[in-house]
Amino acid sequence: MHEYAVTQNMVEIAVREAVAAGSKKILEIRLVIGDLSSIIDESVSMYFDFFSEGTAAQGAKLIFRRMPAKLSCIACGQEYEKPRSGFDCPSCGGEGRLTDAGREFYIESMEVE
């Protein structure tokens, strides 16, 4: 359900930025979503249709780009994408800890007219 609030905020930001740039219509919004953010693309799309109605964002195409979770090895410092299971470093076999990569949710860019 947290998609409700973040999508509402995203639409407000997109419309505000488009208006500030002198645009009347948003054609496309490119979003970056981290795999650890637990945000579901389909839910964002559904709420986007609701919140964008009657705004400059209505009818805009959403493009999602997923960012993988990354780990940093405690033993050797190697940064790597999280494997499907476990946290083992591919370089030394040490244990990795999660970094901030993979927690993203932001507007990367917009196409306006």
N, CA, C and O atoms as CSV, one atom per row, in Angstrom:
chain,resi,resn,atom,element,x,y,z
A,1,MET,N,N,0.806,-1.207,0.000
A,1,MET,CA,C,0.000,0.000,0.000
A,1,MET,C,C,0.847,1.268,0.000
A,1,MET,O,O,0.317,2.340,-0.290
A,2,HIS,N,N,2.129,1.192,0.310
A,2,HIS,CA,C,2.917,2.419,0.338
A,2,HIS,C,C,3.077,3.027,-1.047
A,2,HIS,O,O,3.505,4.175,-1.170
A,3,GLU,N,N,2.736,2.270,-2.099
A,3,GLU,CA,C,2.764,2.826,-3.453
A,3,GLU,C,C,1.797,4.000,-3.591
A,3,GLU,O,O,2.039,4.920,-4.372
A,4,TYR,N,N,0.705,3.965,-2.836
A,4,TYR,CA,C,-0.291,5.038,-2.865
A,4,TYR,C,C,0.371,6.382,-2.564
A,4,TYR,O,O,0.250,7.326,-3.344
A,5,ALA,N,N,1.060,6.463,-1.445
A,5,ALA,CA,C,1.672,7.724,-1.012
A,5,ALA,C,C,2.842,8.136,-1.905
A,5,ALA,O,O,2.967,9.310,-2.253
A,6,VAL,N,N,3.693,7.190,-2.274
A,6,VAL,CA,C,4.856,7.576,-3.081
A,6,VAL,C,C,4.443,7.967,-4.487
A,6,VAL,O,O,5.072,8.830,-5.099
A,7,THR,N,N,3.393,7.344,-5.008
A,7,THR,CA,C,2.916,7.713,-6.344
A,7,THR,C,C,2.250,9.083,-6.311
A,7,THR,O,O,2.432,9.884,-7.227
A,8,GLN,N,N,1.492,9.350,-5.276
A,8,GLN,CA,C,0.876,10.679,-5.139
A,8,GLN,C,C,1.961,11.755,-5.098
A,8,GLN,O,O,1.844,12.783,-5.765
A,9,ASN,N,N,2.998,11.522,-4.328
A,9,ASN,CA,C,4.110,12.460,-4.223
A,9,ASN,C,C,4.829,12.606,-5.557
A,9,ASN,O,O,5.179,13.719,-5.951
A,10,MET,N,N,5.053,11.494,-6.258
A,10,MET,CA,C,5.741,11.521,-7.548
A,10,MET,C,C,4.966,12.348,-8.569
A,10,MET,O,O,5.555,13.135,-9.310
A,11,VAL,N,N,3.648,12.172,-8.608
A,11,VAL,CA,C,2.820,12.941,-9.547
A,11,VAL,C,C,2.896,14.430,-9.210
A,11,VAL,O,O,3.031,15.259,-10.111
A,12,GLU,N,N,2.812,14.777,-7.935
A,12,GLU,CA,C,2.895,16.185,-7.526
A,12,GLU,C,C,4.226,16.801,-7.954
A,12,GLU,O,O,4.259,17.924,-8.457
A,13,ILE,N,N,5.309,16.075,-7.756
A,13,ILE,CA,C,6.636,16.576,-8.132
A,13,ILE,C,C,6.732,16.728,-9.649
A,13,ILE,O,O,7.211,17.750,-10.139
A,14,ALA,N,N,6.282,15.724,-10.391
A,14,ALA,CA,C,6.371,15.768,-11.855
A,14,ALA,C,C,5.578,16.946,-12.410
A,14,ALA,O,O,6.067,17.668,-13.280
A,15,VAL,N,N,4.369,17.142,-11.918
A,15,VAL,CA,C,3.526,18.243,-12.406
A,15,VAL,C,C,4.143,19.584,-12.033
A,15,VAL,O,O,4.182,20.502,-12.852
A,16,ARG,N,N,4.620,19.699,-10.813
A,16,ARG,CA,C,5.247,20.950,-10.363
A,16,ARG,C,C,6.459,21.304,-11.226
A,16,ARG,O,O,6.622,22.456,-11.628
A,17,GLU,N,N,7.306,20.317,-11.510
A,17,GLU,CA,C,8.502,20.561,-12.318
A,17,GLU,C,C,8.153,20.886,-13.768
A,17,GLU,O,O,8.790,21.738,-14.387
A,18,ALA,N,N,7.147,20.213,-14.302
A,18,ALA,CA,C,6.731,20.489,-15.679
A,18,ALA,C,C,6.187,21.905,-15.800
A,18,ALA,O,O,6.529,22.618,-16.744
A,19,VAL,N,N,5.349,22.322,-14.864
A,19,VAL,CA,C,4.786,23.673,-14.876
A,19,VAL,C,C,5.905,24.706,-14.711
A,19,VAL,O,O,5.904,25.729,-15.395
A,20,ALA,N,N,6.849,24.447,-13.818
A,20,ALA,CA,C,7.969,25.371,-13.604
A,20,ALA,C,C,8.815,25.526,-14.862
A,20,ALA,O,O,9.418,26.575,-15.086
A,21,ALA,N,N,8.859,24.470,-15.688
A,21,ALA,CA,C,9.628,24.518,-16.938
A,21,ALA,C,C,8.811,25.104,-18.092
A,21,ALA,O,O,9.301,25.210,-19.216
A,22,GLY,N,N,7.566,25.483,-17.805
A,22,GLY,CA,C,6.721,26.086,-18.825
A,22,GLY,C,C,6.014,25.080,-19.720
A,22,GLY,O,O,5.541,25.434,-20.800
A,23,SER,N,N,5.940,23.845,-19.283
A,23,SER,CA,C,5.278,22.797,-20.064
A,23,SER,C,C,3.846,22.612,-19.602
A,23,SER,O,O,3.522,22.800,-18.429
A,24,LYS,N,N,3.006,22.246,-20.534
A,24,LYS,CA,C,1.603,22.030,-20.218
A,24,LYS,C,C,1.233,20.547,-20.191
A,24,LYS,O,O,0.185,20.175,-19.663
A,25,LYS,N,N,2.096,19.698,-20.762
A,25,LYS,CA,C,1.781,18.276,-20.869
A,25,LYS,C,C,3.029,17.436,-20.659
A,25,LYS,O,O,4.078,17.692,-21.251
A,26,ILE,N,N,2.897,16.430,-19.805
A,26,ILE,CA,C,3.968,15.445,-19.593
A,26,ILE,C,C,3.658,14.242,-20.474
A,26,ILE,O,O,2.577,13.660,-20.387
A,27,LEU,N,N,4.605,13.877,-21.315
A,27,LEU,CA,C,4.408,12.751,-22.227
A,27,LEU,C,C,4.928,11.437,-21.653
A,27,LEU,O,O,4.346,10.375,-21.874
A,28,GLU,N,N,6.030,11.525,-20.913
A,28,GLU,CA,C,6.688,10.321,-20.430
A,28,GLU,C,C,7.428,10.630,-19.136
A,28,GLU,O,O,8.037,11.689,-18.992
A,29,ILE,N,N,7.365,9.689,-18.195
A,29,ILE,CA,C,8.104,9.804,-16.934
A,29,ILE,C,C,8.920,8.534,-16.765
A,29,ILE,O,O,8.379,7.429,-16.773
A,30,ARG,N,N,10.230,8.702,-16.612
A,30,ARG,CA,C,11.127,7.563,-16.397
A,30,ARG,C,C,11.442,7.475,-14.909
A,30,ARG,O,O,11.964,8.415,-14.310
A,31,LEU,N,N,11.115,6.329,-14.330
A,31,LEU,CA,C,11.304,6.108,-12.896
A,31,LEU,C,C,12.397,5.078,-12.648
A,31,LEU,O,O,12.546,4.117,-13.404
A,32,VAL,N,N,13.149,5.289,-11.593
A,32,VAL,CA,C,14.141,4.314,-11.142
A,32,VAL,C,C,13.626,3.737,-9.835
A,32,VAL,O,O,13.312,4.467,-8.895
A,33,ILE,N,N,13.544,2.392,-9.794
A,33,ILE,CA,C,13.017,1.712,-8.611
A,33,ILE,C,C,13.995,0.620,-8.203
A,33,ILE,O,O,14.330,-0.258,-8.999
A,34,GLY,N,N,14.446,0.683,-6.965
A,34,GLY,CA,C,15.364,-0.326,-6.450
A,34,GLY,C,C,14.639,-1.600,-6.070
A,34,GLY,O,O,13.506,-1.568,-5.589
A,35,ASP,N,N,15.304,-2.723,-6.291
A,35,ASP,CA,C,14.711,-4.020,-5.973
A,35,ASP,C,C,14.388,-4.176,-4.486
A,35,ASP,O,O,13.495,-4.946,-4.132
A,36,LEU,N,N,15.091,-3.468,-3.622
A,36,LEU,CA,C,14.825,-3.559,-2.181
A,36,LEU,C,C,13.742,-2.584,-1.713
A,36,LEU,O,O,13.354,-2.611,-0.545
A,37,SER,N,N,13.260,-1.740,-2.596
A,37,SER,CA,C,12.267,-0.740,-2.202
A,37,SER,C,C,10.895,-1.344,-1.953
A,37,SER,O,O,10.047,-0.702,-1.333
A,38,SER,N,N,10.663,-2.536,-2.410
A,38,SER,CA,C,9.390,-3.262,-2.317
A,38,SER,C,C,8.246,-2.525,-3.014
A,38,SER,O,O,7.078,-2.738,-2.688
A,39,ILE,N,N,8.579,-1.668,-3.963
A,39,ILE,CA,C,7.565,-0.959,-4.752
A,39,ILE,C,C,7.250,-1.802,-5.979
A,39,ILE,O,O,8.151,-2.265,-6.679
A,40,ILE,N,N,5.958,-1.994,-6.230
A,40,ILE,CA,C,5.489,-2.822,-7.333
A,40,ILE,C,C,5.075,-1.930,-8.491
A,40,ILE,O,O,4.231,-1.048,-8.332
A,41,ASP,N,N,5.673,-2.160,-9.662
A,41,ASP,CA,C,5.425,-1.338,-10.849
A,41,ASP,C,C,3.932,-1.224,-11.166
A,41,ASP,O,O,3.437,-0.131,-11.440
A,42,GLU,N,N,3.223,-2.343,-11.129
A,42,GLU,CA,C,1.804,-2.347,-11.481
A,42,GLU,C,C,0.983,-1.486,-10.533
A,42,GLU,O,O,0.027,-0.836,-10.957
A,43,SER,N,N,1.344,-1.474,-9.261
A,43,SER,CA,C,0.631,-0.638,-8.293
A,43,SER,C,C,0.893,0.841,-8.562
A,43,SER,O,O,-0.018,1.664,-8.476
A,44,VAL,N,N,2.136,1.175,-8.887
A,44,VAL,CA,C,2.467,2.558,-9.225
A,44,VAL,C,C,1.655,2.991,-10.443
A,44,VAL,O,O,1.112,4.096,-10.465
A,45,SER,N,N,1.570,2.131,-11.449
A,45,SER,CA,C,0.806,2.458,-12.659
A,45,SER,C,C,-0.660,2.697,-12.341
A,45,SER,O,O,-1.264,3.640,-12.852
A,46,MET,N,N,-1.227,1.855,-11.508
A,46,MET,CA,C,-2.638,1.992,-11.141
A,46,MET,C,C,-2.890,3.305,-10.404
A,46,MET,O,O,-3.805,4.052,-10.747
A,47,TYR,N,N,-2.080,3.576,-9.400
A,47,TYR,CA,C,-2.254,4.813,-8.634
A,47,TYR,C,C,-1.922,6.036,-9.483
A,47,TYR,O,O,-2.521,7.096,-9.301
A,48,PHE,N,N,-0.978,5.900,-10.405
A,48,PHE,CA,C,-0.629,7.011,-11.283
A,48,PHE,C,C,-1.844,7.451,-12.093
A,48,PHE,O,O,-2.107,8.647,-12.216
A,49,ASP,N,N,-2.584,6.493,-12.643
A,49,ASP,CA,C,-3.785,6.834,-13.415
A,49,ASP,C,C,-4.766,7.634,-12.557
A,49,ASP,O,O,-5.376,8.587,-13.041
A,50,PHE,N,N,-4.917,7.258,-11.310
A,50,PHE,CA,C,-5.831,7.951,-10.389
A,50,PHE,C,C,-5.339,9.364,-10.070
A,50,PHE,O,O,-6.093,10.327,-10.211
A,51,PHE,N,N,-4.084,9.495,-9.642
A,51,PHE,CA,C,-3.565,10.794,-9.199
A,51,PHE,C,C,-3.285,11.769,-10.347
A,51,PHE,O,O,-3.315,12.984,-10.150
A,52,SER,N,N,-3.015,11.247,-11.528
A,52,SER,CA,C,-2.678,12.144,-12.634
A,52,SER,C,C,-3.919,12.682,-13.355
A,52,SER,O,O,-3.817,13.612,-14.155
A,53,GLU,N,N,-5.068,12.106,-13.077
A,53,GLU,CA,C,-6.293,12.537,-13.769
A,53,GLU,C,C,-6.518,14.039,-13.585
A,53,GLU,O,O,-6.519,14.551,-12.466
A,54,GLY,N,N,-6.706,14.727,-14.709
A,54,GLY,CA,C,-6.951,16.164,-14.682
A,54,GLY,C,C,-5.709,17.019,-14.517
A,54,GLY,O,O,-5.812,18.235,-14.357
A,55,THR,N,N,-4.521,16.393,-14.553
A,55,THR,CA,C,-3.269,17.144,-14.405
A,55,THR,C,C,-2.475,17.081,-15.705
A,55,THR,O,O,-2.873,16.412,-16.659
A,56,ALA,N,N,-1.359,17.779,-15.728
A,56,ALA,CA,C,-0.464,17.755,-16.891
A,56,ALA,C,C,0.133,16.368,-17.116
A,56,ALA,O,O,0.661,16.089,-18.193
A,57,ALA,N,N,0.054,15.509,-16.122
A,57,ALA,CA,C,0.621,14.164,-16.232
A,57,ALA,C,C,-0.372,13.139,-16.768
A,57,ALA,O,O,0.016,12.011,-17.071
A,58,GLN,N,N,-1.637,13.506,-16.890
A,58,GLN,CA,C,-2.639,12.548,-17.338
A,58,GLN,C,C,-2.260,11.980,-18.699
A,58,GLN,O,O,-1.961,12.723,-19.634
A,59,GLY,N,N,-2.276,10.649,-18.799
A,59,GLY,CA,C,-1.962,9.969,-20.046
A,59,GLY,C,C,-0.474,9.771,-20.306
A,59,GLY,O,O,-0.097,9.167,-21.310
A,60,ALA,N,N,0.370,10.269,-19.417
A,60,ALA,CA,C,1.814,10.093,-19.610
A,60,ALA,C,C,2.184,8.616,-19.526
A,60,ALA,O,O,1.557,7.839,-18.805
A,61,LYS,N,N,3.203,8.253,-20.273
A,61,LYS,CA,C,3.712,6.889,-20.246
A,61,LYS,C,C,4.734,6.768,-19.125
A,61,LYS,O,O,5.623,7.610,-18.996
A,62,LEU,N,N,4.608,5.724,-18.318
A,62,LEU,CA,C,5.588,5.456,-17.267
A,62,LEU,C,C,6.568,4.409,-17.765
A,62,LEU,O,O,6.171,3.374,-18.301
A,63,ILE,N,N,7.849,4.688,-17.583
A,63,ILE,CA,C,8.899,3.732,-17.933
A,63,ILE,C,C,9.670,3.425,-16.659
A,63,ILE,O,O,10.183,4.323,-15.991
A,64,PHE,N,N,9.740,2.142,-16.337
A,64,PHE,CA,C,10.385,1.705,-15.106
A,64,PHE,C,C,11.762,1.126,-15.403
A,64,PHE,O,O,11.941,0.344,-16.337
A,65,ARG,N,N,12.734,1.531,-14.580
A,65,ARG,CA,C,14.081,0.946,-14.655
A,65,ARG,C,C,14.404,0.421,-13.263
A,65,ARG,O,O,14.445,1.181,-12.295
A,66,ARG,N,N,14.629,-0.869,-13.174
A,66,ARG,CA,C,14.912,-1.513,-11.899
A,66,ARG,C,C,16.409,-1.466,-11.585
A,66,ARG,O,O,17.250,-1.679,-12.458
A,67,MET,N,N,16.716,-1.183,-10.327
A,67,MET,CA,C,18.104,-1.168,-9.859
A,67,MET,C,C,18.309,-2.350,-8.911
A,67,MET,O,O,17.561,-2.512,-7.948
A,68,PRO,N,N,19.322,-3.176,-9.184
A,68,PRO,CA,C,19.558,-4.339,-8.329
A,68,PRO,C,C,20.140,-3.933,-6.974
A,68,PRO,O,O,20.772,-2.886,-6.829
A,69,ALA,N,N,19.903,-4.796,-5.999
A,69,ALA,CA,C,20.513,-4.609,-4.680
A,69,ALA,C,C,22.002,-4.899,-4.798
A,69,ALA,O,O,22.416,-5.777,-5.555
A,70,LYS,N,N,22.799,-4.157,-4.046
A,70,LYS,CA,C,24.251,-4.389,-4.044
A,70,LYS,C,C,24.719,-4.656,-2.619
A,70,LYS,O,O,24.148,-4.172,-1.641
A,71,LEU,N,N,25.772,-5.440,-2.551
A,71,LEU,CA,C,26.400,-5.788,-1.290
A,71,LEU,C,C,27.845,-5.327,-1.307
A,71,LEU,O,O,28.452,-5.156,-2.364
A,72,SER,N,N,28.376,-5.133,-0.123
A,72,SER,CA,C,29.789,-4.818,0.045
A,72,SER,C,C,30.379,-5.873,0.977
A,72,SER,O,O,29.877,-6.093,2.079
A,73,CYS,N,N,31.450,-6.520,0.522
A,73,CYS,CA,C,32.072,-7.590,1.309
A,73,CYS,C,C,32.763,-7.002,2.542
A,73,CYS,O,O,33.535,-6.048,2.442
A,74,ILE,N,N,32.478,-7.573,3.669
A,74,ILE,CA,C,33.091,-7.127,4.928
A,74,ILE,C,C,34.590,-7.422,4.931
A,74,ILE,O,O,35.379,-6.645,5.468
A,75,ALA,N,N,34.980,-8.554,4.326
A,75,ALA,CA,C,36.381,-8.975,4.346
A,75,ALA,C,C,37.262,-8.233,3.351
A,75,ALA,O,O,38.336,-7.756,3.718
A,76,CYS,N,N,36.819,-8.125,2.081
A,76,CYS,CA,C,37.717,-7.555,1.069
A,76,CYS,C,C,37.238,-6.224,0.484
A,76,CYS,O,O,37.969,-5.594,-0.279
A,77,GLY,N,N,36.034,-5.790,0.825
A,77,GLY,CA,C,35.534,-4.499,0.346
A,77,GLY,C,C,34.937,-4.527,-1.046
A,77,GLY,O,O,34.459,-3.498,-1.523
A,78,GLN,N,N,34.949,-5.681,-1.717
A,78,GLN,CA,C,34.375,-5.810,-3.057
A,78,GLN,C,C,32.881,-5.463,-3.017
A,78,GLN,O,O,32.163,-5.921,-2.128
A,79,GLU,N,N,32.409,-4.651,-3.981
A,79,GLU,CA,C,30.980,-4.370,-4.115
A,79,GLU,C,C,30.439,-5.215,-5.258
A,79,GLU,O,O,31.056,-5.295,-6.320
A,80,TYR,N,N,29.294,-5.845,-5.046
A,80,TYR,CA,C,28.740,-6.762,-6.037
A,80,TYR,C,C,27.218,-6.812,-5.915
A,80,TYR,O,O,26.645,-6.483,-4.876
A,81,GLU,N,N,26.572,-7.241,-7.030
A,81,GLU,CA,C,25.122,-7.396,-7.008
A,81,GLU,C,C,24.755,-8.581,-6.134
A,81,GLU,O,O,25.447,-9.598,-6.108
A,82,LYS,N,N,23.649,-8.424,-5.419
A,82,LYS,CA,C,23.209,-9.505,-4.540
A,82,LYS,C,C,22.836,-10.732,-5.358
A,82,LYS,O,O,22.035,-10.648,-6.290
A,83,PRO,N,N,23.429,-11.885,-5.001
A,83,PRO,CA,C,23.037,-13.122,-5.680
A,83,PRO,C,C,21.608,-13.521,-5.288
A,83,PRO,O,O,21.050,-12.988,-4.329
A,84,ARG,N,N,21.029,-14.453,-6.032
A,84,ARG,CA,C,19.655,-14.895,-5.746
A,84,ARG,C,C,19.504,-15.386,-4.314
A,84,ARG,O,O,18.477,-15.143,-3.679
A,85,SER,N,N,20.504,-16.065,-3.807
A,85,SER,CA,C,20.440,-16.528,-2.422
A,85,SER,C,C,21.778,-16.268,-1.745
A,85,SER,O,O,22.833,-16.325,-2.377
A,86,GLY,N,N,21.719,-15.991,-0.490
A,86,GLY,CA,C,22.921,-15.761,0.288
A,86,GLY,C,C,23.525,-14.379,0.088
A,86,GLY,O,O,22.987,-13.535,-0.628
A,87,PHE,N,N,24.660,-14.181,0.747
A,87,PHE,CA,C,25.345,-12.894,0.723
A,87,PHE,C,C,26.830,-13.051,0.422
A,87,PHE,O,O,27.594,-12.100,0.584
A,88,ASP,N,N,27.251,-14.244,-0.016
A,88,ASP,CA,C,28.671,-14.545,-0.199
A,88,ASP,C,C,29.311,-13.716,-1.303
A,88,ASP,O,O,28.747,-13.552,-2.386
A,89,CYS,N,N,30.499,-13.196,-1.009
A,89,CYS,CA,C,31.277,-12.415,-1.963
A,89,CYS,C,C,31.812,-13.329,-3.063
A,89,CYS,O,O,32.374,-14.384,-2.769
A,90,PRO,N,N,31.643,-12.936,-4.329
A,90,PRO,CA,C,32.165,-13.764,-5.418
A,90,PRO,C,C,33.696,-13.740,-5.504
A,90,PRO,O,O,34.292,-14.608,-6.141
A,91,SER,N,N,34.334,-12.751,-4.866
A,91,SER,CA,C,35.798,-12.651,-4.924
A,91,SER,C,C,36.495,-13.489,-3.864
A,91,SER,O,O,37.450,-14.208,-4.156
A,92,CYS,N,N,36.005,-13.391,-2.616
A,92,CYS,CA,C,36.729,-14.070,-1.531
A,92,CYS,C,C,35.861,-15.026,-0.724
A,92,CYS,O,O,36.373,-15.755,0.126
A,93,GLY,N,N,34.552,-15.033,-0.977
A,93,GLY,CA,C,33.664,-15.918,-0.231
A,93,GLY,C,C,33.224,-15.345,1.101
A,93,GLY,O,O,32.462,-15.975,1.835
A,94,GLY,N,N,33.712,-14.132,1.419
A,94,GLY,CA,C,33.319,-13.495,2.675
A,94,GLY,C,C,31.861,-13.062,2.656
A,94,GLY,O,O,31.182,-13.120,1.631
A,95,GLU,N,N,31.406,-12.630,3.815
A,95,GLU,CA,C,30.015,-12.197,3.938
A,95,GLU,C,C,29.869,-10.740,3.509
A,95,GLU,O,O,30.685,-9.888,3.861
A,96,GLY,N,N,28.831,-10.476,2.754
A,96,GLY,CA,C,28.557,-9.109,2.321
A,96,GLY,C,C,27.430,-8.493,3.130
A,96,GLY,O,O,26.596,-9.192,3.706
A,97,ARG,N,N,27.426,-7.179,3.159
A,97,ARG,CA,C,26.307,-6.467,3.809
A,97,ARG,C,C,25.682,-5.551,2.767
A,97,ARG,O,O,26.355,-5.064,1.858
A,98,LEU,N,N,24.392,-5.330,2.918
A,98,LEU,CA,C,23.661,-4.505,1.971
A,98,LEU,C,C,24.157,-3.067,1.988
A,98,LEU,O,O,24.482,-2.516,3.041
A,99,THR,N,N,24.209,-2.474,0.808
A,99,THR,CA,C,24.524,-1.053,0.676
A,99,THR,C,C,23.193,-0.318,0.446
A,99,THR,O,O,22.128,-0.927,0.550
A,100,ASP,N,N,23.246,0.951,0.142
A,100,ASP,CA,C,22.023,1.699,-0.151
A,100,ASP,C,C,21.506,1.417,-1.562
A,100,ASP,O,O,20.353,1.726,-1.861
A,101,ALA,N,N,22.326,0.844,-2.425
A,101,ALA,CA,C,21.907,0.538,-3.792
A,101,ALA,C,C,20.781,-0.486,-3.757
A,101,ALA,O,O,20.881,-1.519,-3.094
A,102,GLY,N,N,19.711,-0.184,-4.480
A,102,GLY,CA,C,18.565,-1.074,-4.516
A,102,GLY,C,C,17.387,-0.554,-3.718
A,102,GLY,O,O,16.334,-1.191,-3.693
A,103,ARG,N,N,17.540,0.586,-3.066
A,103,ARG,CA,C,16.454,1.167,-2.267
A,103,ARG,C,C,15.835,2.391,-2.952
A,103,ARG,O,O,14.993,3.073,-2.366
A,104,GLU,N,N,16.250,2.663,-4.183
A,104,GLU,CA,C,15.870,3.890,-4.890
A,104,GLU,C,C,14.382,3.921,-5.260
A,104,GLU,O,O,13.744,2.886,-5.455
A,105,PHE,N,N,13.870,5.117,-5.345
A,105,PHE,CA,C,12.599,5.420,-6.010
A,105,PHE,C,C,12.650,6.899,-6.342
A,105,PHE,O,O,12.493,7.747,-5.463
A,106,TYR,N,N,12.871,7.209,-7.622
A,106,TYR,CA,C,12.929,8.609,-8.011
A,106,TYR,C,C,12.629,8.769,-9.498
A,106,TYR,O,O,12.686,7.815,-10.273
A,107,ILE,N,N,12.309,10.005,-9.870
A,107,ILE,CA,C,12.091,10.342,-11.264
A,107,ILE,C,C,13.471,10.575,-11.873
A,107,ILE,O,O,14.216,11.453,-11.437
A,108,GLU,N,N,13.796,9.783,-12.875
A,108,GLU,CA,C,15.084,9.932,-13.557
A,108,GLU,C,C,15.012,11.078,-14.573
A,108,GLU,O,O,15.922,11.902,-14.657
A,109,SER,N,N,13.927,11.117,-15.335
A,109,SER,CA,C,13.739,12.172,-16.318
A,109,SER,C,C,12.288,12.172,-16.794
A,109,SER,O,O,11.530,11.236,-16.539
A,110,MET,N,N,11.926,13.239,-17.488
A,110,MET,CA,C,10.590,13.377,-18.049
A,110,MET,C,C,10.684,13.918,-19.461
A,110,MET,O,O,11.604,14.668,-19.789
A,111,GLU,N,N,9.733,13.538,-20.291
A,111,GLU,CA,C,9.585,14.136,-21.603
A,111,GLU,C,C,8.298,14.956,-21.560
A,111,GLU,O,O,7.232,14.450,-21.209
A,112,VAL,N,N,8.422,16.223,-21.921
A,112,VAL,CA,C,7.261,17.124,-21.861
A,112,VAL,C,C,7.064,17.809,-23.214
A,112,VAL,O,O,7.947,17.787,-24.072
A,113,GLU,N,N,5.906,18.407,-23.382
A,113,GLU,CA,C,5.689,19.194,-24.597
A,113,GLU,C,C,5.286,20.606,-24.217
A,113,GLU,O,O,5.055,21.440,-25.093
